């Protein structure tokens, strides 16, 4: 009798041989491992009573293909072929990246082939296309990927041909975007898919090929459709020297490019383009390290002032006694040591842009003087008697809640209104996880060039850690980790956990995990879930005082109630705490005795979340 081979993890499979399927070969047997199509189908939950459909913890929707075709045609007619293609490619990328996250979280120990094939099964389950593998070679350990796939029954193709007939351009834009997003999300580095045959061009079938970005050579055309905006002004204007005080500016080549495809990133880019041509004051808000300096610099570079100076000041790095002199300048003899007159930042930014970073750290006195300069367009040097007119566009940034600071008496309300003309919020990296693989690939290539290193990619456990980590330092932290990894890794090797993390983060045993909140914790990656509370105290508490026995439904109701309360009414989060699917939790919650009371207890938290979403 033939022995069944032992089941191994994704990382172990990669270390041994990777995954290989040559043209004409049957699909490797590992594809029969979880997640199978039936496993994925179990994650699909219909709730017709309240008008919602769920795929695990992601809300889905059904749409008539003809309605999608009409929308697609109107996009092409209104925006033009290139812009419509970019929009649909990015929508497909985001969908693929979200499905990759679903597979990583739902089946963390999936076999290599099964994990990658789950993307094709999800795409089929979602009614978009049937994907048939022709050949592939996958080795996450070396950061290597090459795949060739047939696409059958493509909705996008059907609707394009119905609207326009056969033409000269491939039309499966969302599908190629999805494949790029899914495989990039699984590999942790940019993998580009191209459609080399398409029914929309008269071919008998649709064929896509995916390879590592560097294996394609020139990928500028591919990236053009992945980027929300081309930022045409950025390439035409000469780079301006940045006046920097302290260390608040990420003034490096790595931060010159806008990288991202997430909804939050795209929304910020659209707002940036809308306000760039105006003179309006812009206030960037967000946590430290989210890229406020990068967005401010890009705003200047695509504005009509791009050929003038961009001057940046980190307000937190300037002592209170010197901030007025730095902003407005000094006349000779104004104070001891002022031997010569010198212009301030406002004068140096005349006709250009002044970026005031961490503006919430200014004192009330400095705020008052800044307000006058903004309102009047006039400044006076320290120790001076004459008034100087300046034409400056002010961009401000803060990582604190200025409205809360106003209520606390720490920030002037009139200055807030003057700055908050056009606010742009930049979300933290943990809320735009679709961008992490792109940023990982971008920073890897940049620092490999900068430091003259050759690095093959990331080890699988490093990819898993980076994609699940909470990044309290946001993009700046990811940037620093990747640079450290490029320097620490062996030439020709891959970046592993010890290369990315500091010694105090790793600990002596080099074992590390990521908590549900995305924080680093001791122990192996993805340890088995532990029960929320010891079983014995729970049994003692629920035991009947008369008989000493305990009923199983009471235990189940208690666990479910506690999980829902801990998750503040979020059934998806509660299901993860219990280690079951959302659909199973919803079913059990509805069937338990006293379910109405449990649902009523969760209702206030759920209502609070709905109010937040509606704002």
C-alpha positions as CSV (number, residue, x, y, z in Angstrom):
1,X,0.0,0.0,0.0
2,X,1.4,3.4,-1.0
3,X,2.1,5.7,1.9
4,X,0.5,9.1,1.9
5,X,3.2,11.8,1.7
6,X,3.2,14.1,4.8
7,X,1.5,17.4,4.4
8,X,4.0,20.3,4.4
9,X,3.6,24.0,4.7
10,X,3.8,26.6,1.9
11,X,7.2,27.8,3.1
12,X,8.6,24.2,3.4
13,X,7.3,23.3,-0.1
14,X,9.0,26.4,-1.5
15,X,12.3,25.5,0.2
16,X,12.3,22.0,-1.3
17,X,11.3,22.4,-4.9
18,X,8.9,25.2,-5.4
19,X,6.0,24.4,-7.8
20,X,6.4,23.4,-11.4
21,X,3.9,22.4,-14.1
22,X,5.1,22.0,-17.6
23,X,3.0,22.4,-20.7
24,X,0.8,19.3,-21.2
25,X,1.3,18.1,-17.6
26,X,-1.6,17.4,-15.3
27,X,-2.2,19.8,-12.4
28,X,0.1,18.8,-9.5
29,X,-1.7,16.7,-6.8
30,X,-1.1,19.4,-4.2
31,X,-3.9,21.4,-5.9
32,X,-6.3,18.8,-4.3
33,X,-5.3,20.1,-0.9
34,X,-7.1,22.9,0.9
35,X,-8.4,25.3,-0.2
36,X,-10.4,23.2,-2.6
37,X,-13.3,24.7,-4.6
38,X,-15.8,23.3,-2.0
39,X,-13.7,24.9,0.8
40,X,-13.9,28.3,-0.9
41,X,-17.6,27.9,-1.7
42,X,-18.2,27.4,2.1
43,X,-17.0,30.9,2.6
44,X,-19.8,32.3,0.4
45,X,-22.8,33.4,2.5
46,X,-26.1,34.8,1.2
47,X,-28.2,36.9,3.5
48,X,-31.2,37.8,1.3
49,X,-33.2,39.2,4.2
50,X,-30.9,42.2,4.7
51,X,-29.6,42.5,1.2
52,X,-26.0,41.3,1.8
53,X,-23.7,38.7,0.3
54,X,-20.4,37.8,2.1
55,X,-17.3,36.0,0.9
56,X,-15.7,35.2,4.2
57,X,-15.5,38.7,5.8
58,X,-15.7,40.6,2.5
59,X,-19.1,41.9,1.3
60,X,-19.9,41.0,-2.3
61,X,-22.6,41.9,-4.9
62,X,-24.2,40.4,-7.9
63,X,-24.6,42.5,-11.1
64,X,-26.1,41.8,-14.5
65,X,-23.4,41.3,-17.1
66,X,-25.3,43.5,-19.5
67,X,-25.3,46.3,-16.9
68,X,-21.6,45.8,-16.4
69,X,-21.2,46.0,-20.2
70,X,-23.1,49.2,-20.4
71,X,-21.1,50.7,-17.5
72,X,-17.9,49.6,-19.2
73,X,-18.9,51.1,-22.6
74,X,-19.9,54.4,-21.0
75,X,-16.5,54.6,-19.2
76,X,-14.7,54.0,-22.5
77,X,-16.8,56.5,-24.4
78,X,-16.6,59.2,-21.6
79,X,-12.9,58.7,-20.6
80,X,-11.3,57.3,-23.6
81,X,-9.8,53.8,-24.1
82,X,-6.6,54.4,-22.0
83,X,-8.2,56.0,-19.0
84,X,-11.0,53.4,-18.9
85,X,-8.5,50.6,-19.2
86,X,-6.5,52.0,-16.3
87,X,-9.5,52.4,-14.1
88,X,-10.7,48.8,-14.8
89,X,-7.2,47.3,-14.4
90,X,-6.8,49.0,-11.0
91,X,-10.2,47.7,-9.9
92,X,-9.2,44.2,-10.9
93,X,-5.9,44.5,-9.1
94,X,-7.6,45.6,-5.9
95,X,-10.0,42.6,-6.1
96,X,-7.1,40.2,-6.7
97,X,-5.1,41.6,-3.8
98,X,-8.2,41.3,-1.5
99,X,-8.7,37.7,-2.5
100,X,-5.0,36.9,-1.9
101,X,-5.4,38.3,1.6
102,X,-8.5,36.1,2.1
103,X,-6.5,33.0,1.2
104,X,-3.5,33.9,3.3
105,X,-5.6,34.5,6.4
106,X,-8.2,31.7,5.9
107,X,-5.7,29.0,4.9
108,X,-2.3,30.0,6.3
109,X,-0.8,26.5,6.0
110,X,-2.1,25.8,2.5
111,X,0.1,23.9,0.0
112,X,1.9,26.1,-2.5
113,X,0.0,25.1,-5.6
114,X,-3.4,25.1,-3.8
115,X,-2.8,28.6,-2.4
116,X,-2.0,30.0,-5.9
117,X,-4.7,28.0,-7.6
118,X,-7.3,29.4,-5.1
119,X,-7.2,32.7,-7.0
120,X,-8.4,31.0,-10.2
121,X,-11.2,29.2,-8.2
122,X,-12.2,32.4,-6.5
123,X,-12.4,34.3,-9.9
124,X,-14.6,31.5,-11.2
125,X,-16.8,31.5,-8.1
126,X,-17.3,35.2,-8.5
127,X,-18.6,34.6,-12.0
128,X,-15.9,36.5,-13.9
129,X,-13.9,33.9,-15.9
130,X,-12.7,30.3,-15.9
131,X,-8.9,30.0,-15.7
132,X,-7.1,27.0,-16.9
133,X,-3.4,26.6,-16.1
134,X,-1.1,25.8,-19.1
135,X,2.3,25.9,-17.3
136,X,3.8,27.6,-14.3
137,X,7.0,27.8,-12.2
138,X,6.7,29.2,-8.7
139,X,9.5,29.5,-6.2
140,X,8.8,32.1,-3.4
141,X,12.2,31.2,-1.8
142,X,13.9,32.7,-4.9
143,X,11.2,35.3,-5.5
144,X,10.6,33.6,-8.9
145,X,7.3,33.3,-10.7
146,X,6.3,32.5,-14.3
147,X,2.8,31.3,-15.3
148,X,0.8,30.9,-18.4
149,X,-3.0,30.5,-18.3
150,X,-6.0,30.2,-20.6
151,X,-9.1,32.3,-19.7
152,X,-12.5,31.0,-20.8
153,X,-15.9,32.6,-20.7
154,X,-14.5,36.0,-19.9
155,X,-17.4,38.4,-19.0
156,X,-15.3,41.4,-20.0
157,X,-14.5,39.9,-23.4
158,X,-18.1,39.0,-24.1
159,X,-19.3,42.5,-23.3
160,X,-16.4,44.2,-25.2
161,X,-17.1,42.2,-28.3
162,X,-20.8,42.8,-28.0
163,X,-20.2,46.6,-27.9
164,X,-17.4,47.1,-30.3
165,X,-16.8,43.8,-32.2
166,X,-13.3,42.4,-32.8
167,X,-10.5,45.0,-32.8
168,X,-6.7,45.3,-32.5
169,X,-6.4,45.6,-28.6
170,X,-6.8,42.9,-25.9
171,X,-9.7,43.7,-23.7
172,X,-9.5,41.6,-20.6
173,X,-8.3,44.4,-18.5
174,X,-9.9,43.6,-15.1
175,X,-8.8,39.9,-15.5
176,X,-5.1,40.8,-16.0
177,X,-5.3,43.4,-13.2
178,X,-6.8,40.7,-10.9
179,X,-4.1,38.2,-11.8
180,X,-1.4,40.8,-11.1
181,X,-3.0,41.8,-7.8
182,X,-3.5,38.2,-6.6
183,X,-0.1,36.8,-7.5
184,X,1.7,40.0,-6.3
185,X,-0.2,39.6,-3.0
186,X,0.9,36.0,-2.7
187,X,4.5,36.5,-3.7
188,X,5.1,39.8,-1.8
189,X,6.7,41.3,-4.9
190,X,5.4,42.8,-8.2
191,X,4.4,40.1,-10.7
192,X,3.0,41.6,-14.0
193,X,0.5,39.7,-16.2
194,X,0.0,40.5,-19.8
195,X,-2.7,39.3,-22.2
196,X,-0.9,38.0,-25.3
197,X,-4.0,36.5,-27.0
198,X,-7.5,37.7,-26.7
199,X,-10.9,36.9,-28.3
200,X,-11.4,40.6,-28.7
201,X,-8.6,40.7,-31.3
202,X,-10.0,37.7,-33.2
203,X,-8.0,35.0,-31.4
204,X,-9.7,31.7,-30.6
205,X,-8.9,32.0,-26.9
206,X,-7.6,34.4,-24.3
207,X,-4.0,33.7,-23.0
208,X,-2.2,35.5,-20.2
209,X,1.4,35.3,-19.1
210,X,2.7,36.4,-15.7
211,X,6.3,37.0,-14.8
212,X,8.4,38.9,-12.2
213,X,8.4,42.6,-13.1
214,X,12.2,42.6,-13.8
215,X,11.8,39.6,-16.1
216,X,9.7,41.6,-18.5
217,X,12.3,44.4,-19.0
218,X,10.4,47.6,-19.6
219,X,7.2,47.6,-17.6
220,X,6.4,51.4,-17.9
221,X,3.3,50.7,-20.0
222,X,2.0,48.2,-17.4
223,X,2.7,50.5,-14.5
224,X,0.9,53.3,-16.4
225,X,-2.4,51.4,-16.1
226,X,-1.7,50.5,-12.5
227,X,-1.1,54.1,-11.3
228,X,-4.0,56.3,-10.6
229,X,-2.4,59.3,-12.2
230,X,0.6,59.7,-14.4
231,X,1.5,63.0,-12.6
232,X,2.8,64.5,-15.9
233,X,4.1,67.6,-14.2
234,X,6.4,65.6,-12.0
235,X,8.6,64.6,-14.9
236,X,8.8,67.9,-16.7
237,X,9.8,70.2,-13.8
238,X,13.4,70.2,-12.6
239,X,13.9,68.9,-9.1
240,X,14.1,71.7,-6.5
241,X,16.4,71.6,-3.6
242,X,14.5,71.2,-0.4
243,X,15.1,73.4,2.7
244,X,14.8,71.0,5.6
245,X,15.1,71.6,9.3
246,X,15.4,68.5,11.4
247,X,14.6,65.0,10.1
248,X,11.0,65.5,9.1
249,X,11.4,65.1,5.4
250,X,11.7,61.9,3.5
251,X,13.8,63.5,0.8
252,X,15.0,60.5,-1.1
253,X,14.6,59.0,-4.5
254,X,12.6,56.2,-3.0
255,X,9.9,58.6,-1.9
256,X,9.7,60.5,-5.2
257,X,7.4,58.0,-6.8
258,X,3.7,57.6,-5.9
259,X,3.2,53.9,-5.4
260,X,-0.2,52.4,-4.6
261,X,-3.5,51.0,-6.0
262,X,-5.7,50.8,-2.9
263,X,-9.0,52.7,-2.8
264,X,-7.6,55.1,-0.1
265,X,-4.5,55.9,-2.1
266,X,-6.5,56.5,-5.3
267,X,-8.9,58.8,-3.5
268,X,-6.0,60.9,-2.2
269,X,-4.4,61.0,-5.7
270,X,-7.7,62.2,-7.2
271,X,-8.0,65.0,-4.6
272,X,-4.3,65.9,-5.2
273,X,-4.9,66.4,-8.9
274,X,-8.1,68.4,-8.3
275,X,-6.5,71.0,-6.0
276,X,-3.1,71.2,-7.8
277,X,-4.0,73.9,-10.3
278,X,-5.5,76.2,-7.7
279,X,-4.0,78.5,-5.1
280,X,-5.9,76.9,-2.2
281,X,-4.2,76.0,1.1
282,X,-4.0,72.3,1.6
283,X,-3.8,70.5,5.0
284,X,-2.5,66.9,5.0
285,X,-3.5,64.8,8.0
286,X,-2.5,61.3,9.0
287,X,-0.2,59.3,11.2
288,X,3.6,59.8,11.2
289,X,5.2,58.1,8.3
290,X,2.2,57.9,5.9
291,X,3.8,60.1,3.2
292,X,2.6,63.6,3.9
293,X,5.9,65.1,2.8
294,X,5.8,63.0,-0.4
295,X,2.3,64.2,-1.2
296,X,3.1,67.8,-0.5
297,X,6.2,67.6,-2.8
298,X,4.1,66.0,-5.5
299,X,1.4,68.7,-5.2
300,X,4.1,71.3,-5.8
301,X,5.5,69.5,-8.8
302,X,2.2,69.2,-10.6
303,X,1.1,72.7,-9.8
304,X,1.7,75.9,-11.9
305,X,4.4,76.8,-9.3
306,X,6.5,73.8,-10.2
307,X,9.4,75.9,-11.6
308,X,9.7,77.9,-8.4
309,X,11.1,76.9,-5.0
310,X,9.6,74.3,-2.7
311,X,10.6,75.1,0.9
312,X,9.9,72.7,3.7
313,X,10.0,73.4,7.4
314,X,9.6,70.8,10.2
315,X,8.0,73.0,12.9
316,X,8.7,70.5,15.6
317,X,12.4,70.6,15.0
318,X,12.7,74.4,15.4
319,X,13.0,75.8,18.9
320,X,10.2,78.2,19.9
321,X,12.7,81.0,20.3
322,X,13.8,80.7,16.7
323,X,10.7,79.8,14.8
324,X,9.7,83.4,14.1
325,X,13.2,84.1,12.7
326,X,13.1,81.0,10.6
327,X,9.8,81.7,9.1
328,X,10.0,85.5,8.6
329,X,13.7,86.3,8.5
330,X,16.0,88.5,10.6
331,X,17.4,92.0,10.2
332,X,21.0,92.7,11.1
333,X,21.3,93.6,14.8
334,X,17.9,92.2,15.8
335,X,19.4,90.3,18.6
336,X,22.9,89.2,19.8
337,X,24.6,87.2,17.1
338,X,22.5,88.5,14.3
339,X,25.5,90.0,12.4
340,X,23.8,89.9,8.9
341,X,20.3,90.1,7.6
342,X,18.9,86.9,6.2
343,X,15.5,86.0,4.5
344,X,13.1,83.6,6.2
345,X,11.3,80.7,4.7
346,X,8.4,82.8,3.5
347,X,10.7,85.0,1.4
348,X,12.6,82.0,0.0
349,X,9.3,80.4,-1.0
350,X,8.1,83.6,-2.8
351,X,6.2,82.6,-6.0
352,X,6.6,79.0,-4.9
353,X,5.3,76.6,-2.2
354,X,6.0,76.6,1.6
355,X,5.4,73.3,3.4
356,X,4.8,73.5,7.1
357,X,5.2,70.0,8.6
358,X,3.9,69.1,12.1
359,X,2.2,72.5,12.3
360,X,0.3,71.4,15.4
361,X,3.5,71.8,17.5
362,X,3.6,75.6,17.1
363,X,2.9,77.7,20.2
364,X,-0.1,80.0,20.3
365,X,2.1,83.1,19.9
366,X,3.7,81.7,16.7
367,X,0.3,80.6,15.5
368,X,-0.9,84.2,15.7
369,X,2.0,85.5,13.7
370,X,1.6,82.8,11.1
371,X,-2.1,83.6,10.8
372,X,-1.4,87.3,9.9
373,X,1.1,86.2,7.2
374,X,-1.5,83.9,5.7
375,X,-4.3,86.4,5.8
376,X,-2.4,89.5,4.6
377,X,0.2,88.0,2.4
378,X,2.7,90.2,4.3
379,X,5.6,89.5,6.7
380,X,8.0,91.5,8.8
381,X,11.5,90.3,9.5
382,X,12.5,90.1,13.2
383,X,13.9,93.4,14.1
384,X,12.7,95.0,10.9
385,X,10.3,98.0,10.3
386,X,9.2,97.5,6.8
387,X,6.5,95.1,5.5
388,X,7.3,92.7,2.7
389,X,4.7,91.3,0.3
390,X,5.0,87.5,-0.5
391,X,3.2,85.3,-2.8
392,X,3.3,81.9,-1.2
393,X,1.1,78.8,-1.5
394,X,1.1,77.2,2.0
395,X,0.8,73.4,2.5
396,X,0.5,72.2,6.0
397,X,0.6,68.7,7.6
398,X,-0.1,67.3,11.0
399,X,-0.3,64.0,12.8
400,X,-2.6,65.3,15.6
401,X,-6.3,66.1,15.6
402,X,-6.3,69.9,15.3
403,X,-10.0,70.1,16.1
404,X,-9.3,68.3,19.4
405,X,-6.4,70.7,20.0
406,X,-8.7,73.7,19.4
407,X,-11.1,72.3,22.1
408,X,-8.1,71.8,24.4
409,X,-7.0,75.4,23.9
410,X,-3.8,74.4,22.2
411,X,-4.5,75.6,18.7
412,X,-6.2,78.7,17.4
413,X,-9.6,78.1,15.8
414,X,-9.1,80.9,13.3
415,X,-5.8,79.5,12.1
416,X,-7.4,76.1,11.7
417,X,-10.1,77.5,9.4
418,X,-7.4,79.3,7.4
419,X,-5.4,76.1,7.0
420,X,-8.3,73.6,6.6
421,X,-9.4,74.9,3.2
422,X,-8.8,71.6,1.4
423,X,-8.0,68.8,3.8
424,X,-6.6,65.5,2.4
425,X,-6.4,62.6,4.8
426,X,-3.7,59.9,4.2
427,X,-4.7,56.6,5.8
428,X,-2.2,54.4,7.7
429,X,-0.6,51.6,5.8
430,X,-2.5,48.9,7.8
431,X,-5.7,50.3,6.1
432,X,-4.2,50.0,2.6
433,X,-2.7,46.6,2.6
434,X,-3.2,46.1,-1.1
435,X,-0.3,48.6,-1.5
436,X,2.2,46.7,0.6
437,X,3.4,44.2,-2.1
438,X,3.9,47.1,-4.5
439,X,5.8,49.1,-1.9
440,X,7.9,46.0,-1.0
441,X,8.9,45.5,-4.6
442,X,9.5,49.3,-5.2
443,X,11.8,49.7,-2.2
444,X,13.6,46.5,-2.9
445,X,14.6,47.6,-6.4
446,X,15.4,51.1,-5.2
447,X,17.7,50.1,-2.4
448,X,19.3,47.3,-4.4
449,X,20.4,49.9,-7.0
450,X,21.3,52.5,-4.3
451,X,23.6,50.1,-2.4
452,X,24.8,48.1,-5.3
453,X,23.3,44.8,-4.0
454,X,21.7,41.9,-5.8
455,X,18.8,40.4,-3.8
456,X,16.5,37.8,-5.3
457,X,13.4,38.7,-3.2
458,X,11.8,37.9,0.2
459,X,11.7,34.6,2.0
460,X,8.1,33.3,2.4
461,X,8.0,33.8,6.2
462,X,9.2,37.4,5.7
463,X,6.4,38.0,3.1
464,X,3.9,36.6,5.6
465,X,5.2,38.8,8.4
466,X,5.2,42.0,6.2
467,X,1.7,41.4,4.8
468,X,0.3,40.9,8.3
469,X,2.3,43.4,10.3
470,X,0.5,46.6,11.6
471,X,3.3,49.0,10.7
472,X,2.9,51.6,13.5
473,X,5.6,53.6,11.6
474,X,3.7,53.2,8.3
475,X,5.5,53.6,5.0
476,X,8.6,55.1,6.7
477,X,8.9,51.9,8.8
478,X,8.5,49.6,5.8
479,X,11.0,51.6,3.9
480,X,13.6,51.3,6.7
481,X,12.9,47.6,7.1
482,X,13.4,46.9,3.4
483,X,16.6,49.0,3.3
484,X,17.9,47.1,6.3
485,X,17.0,43.8,4.6
486,X,18.8,44.7,1.4
487,X,22.0,45.6,3.3
488,X,21.8,42.6,5.6
489,X,20.9,39.8,3.1
490,X,23.6,37.9,1.2
491,X,24.3,38.8,-2.4
492,X,22.1,36.7,-4.6
493,X,20.0,35.5,-1.6
494,X,16.7,36.5,-0.2
495,X,15.6,38.8,2.6
496,X,14.5,36.8,5.7
497,X,13.1,37.9,9.0
498,X,16.5,38.4,10.7
499,X,17.5,40.8,7.9
500,X,14.3,42.9,8.4
501,X,14.0,43.2,12.1
502,X,16.2,44.6,14.8
503,X,17.8,42.3,17.4
504,X,15.5,43.4,20.2
505,X,12.4,42.6,18.0
506,X,13.6,39.1,17.2
507,X,14.7,38.0,20.7
508,X,17.1,35.2,21.3
509,X,15.2,32.4,19.8
510,X,14.4,34.2,16.5
511,X,10.8,33.1,16.7
512,X,8.2,35.7,15.9
513,X,4.6,36.0,15.2
514,X,2.0,38.6,14.2
515,X,-1.0,39.2,16.4
516,X,-4.5,39.8,15.2
517,X,-3.9,43.5,15.6
518,X,-0.8,43.3,13.4
519,X,1.8,43.7,16.2
520,X,4.9,41.6,16.5
521,X,4.8,39.0,19.2
522,X,7.0,36.1,20.5
523,X,6.4,32.6,19.2
524,X,6.3,30.9,15.9
525,X,4.5,32.5,13.0
526,X,0.7,31.8,13.0
527,X,0.6,29.6,16.2
528,X,-2.5,27.5,16.8
529,X,-5.3,29.5,18.2
530,X,-5.7,29.2,22.0
531,X,-9.1,29.3,23.7
532,X,-10.1,32.7,24.9
533,X,-10.6,31.3,28.5
534,X,-9.7,28.1,30.3
535,X,-12.4,25.5,30.0
536,X,-12.7,24.6,33.7
537,X,-13.6,28.0,35.1
538,X,-16.3,28.3,32.3
539,X,-17.7,24.9,33.3
540,X,-17.7,25.9,37.0
541,X,-19.5,29.2,36.3
542,X,-22.2,27.6,34.1
543,X,-22.8,24.5,36.2
544,X,-26.3,24.1,37.6
545,X,-26.2,24.7,41.3
546,X,-28.7,21.9,41.9
547,X,-27.3,19.1,39.7
548,X,-23.7,20.2,39.3
549,X,-24.1,19.5,35.6
550,X,-23.7,21.8,32.6
551,X,-25.7,22.0,29.4
552,X,-23.7,22.2,26.1
553,X,-26.0,24.8,24.6
554,X,-25.2,27.1,27.6
555,X,-21.5,26.8,26.9
556,X,-22.0,27.5,23.2
557,X,-24.2,30.5,23.9
558,X,-21.7,31.9,26.4
559,X,-18.8,31.6,24.0
560,X,-20.7,33.1,21.1
561,X,-22.0,36.0,23.3
562,X,-18.5,36.8,24.6
563,X,-17.0,36.7,21.1
564,X,-19.7,39.0,19.7
565,X,-19.3,41.4,22.6
566,X,-15.5,41.4,22.3
567,X,-15.8,42.1,18.6
568,X,-18.2,45.0,19.3
569,X,-21.0,43.4,17.2
570,X,-18.8,42.6,14.2
571,X,-19.8,39.1,13.2
572,X,-16.8,38.6,10.9
573,X,-14.3,39.5,13.7
574,X,-16.3,37.3,16.2
575,X,-16.1,34.4,13.8
576,X,-12.3,34.8,13.6
577,X,-12.1,34.7,17.4
578,X,-14.0,31.4,17.4
579,X,-12.2,29.9,14.5
580,X,-15.3,29.4,12.3
581,X,-16.7,31.2,9.3
582,X,-19.0,34.1,9.5
583,X,-21.8,32.1,7.9
584,X,-21.6,29.4,10.6
585,X,-21.5,32.0,13.3
586,X,-24.6,33.8,11.9
587,X,-26.4,30.4,11.7
588,X,-25.5,29.4,15.2
589,X,-26.3,32.8,16.6
590,X,-29.8,32.7,15.0
591,X,-30.5,29.2,16.2
592,X,-29.3,29.5,19.9
593,X,-31.9,29.9,22.7
594,X,-32.1,33.6,23.6
595,X,-30.6,34.6,20.3
596,X,-32.8,37.7,20.2
597,X,-31.2,38.9,23.4
598,X,-27.7,38.3,22.2
599,X,-28.4,40.2,19.0
600,X,-29.9,43.0,20.9
601,X,-26.8,43.3,23.0
602,X,-24.6,43.6,19.9
603,X,-26.9,46.1,18.2
604,X,-25.6,49.3,19.9
605,X,-22.0,48.6,18.7
606,X,-23.1,47.7,15.2
607,X,-25.3,50.8,15.1
608,X,-22.3,52.9,16.2
609,X,-20.2,51.5,13.3
610,X,-23.0,52.2,10.8
611,X,-23.2,55.8,12.0
612,X,-19.4,56.1,11.6
613,X,-19.6,54.7,8.0
614,X,-22.4,57.1,7.1
615,X,-20.4,60.2,8.0
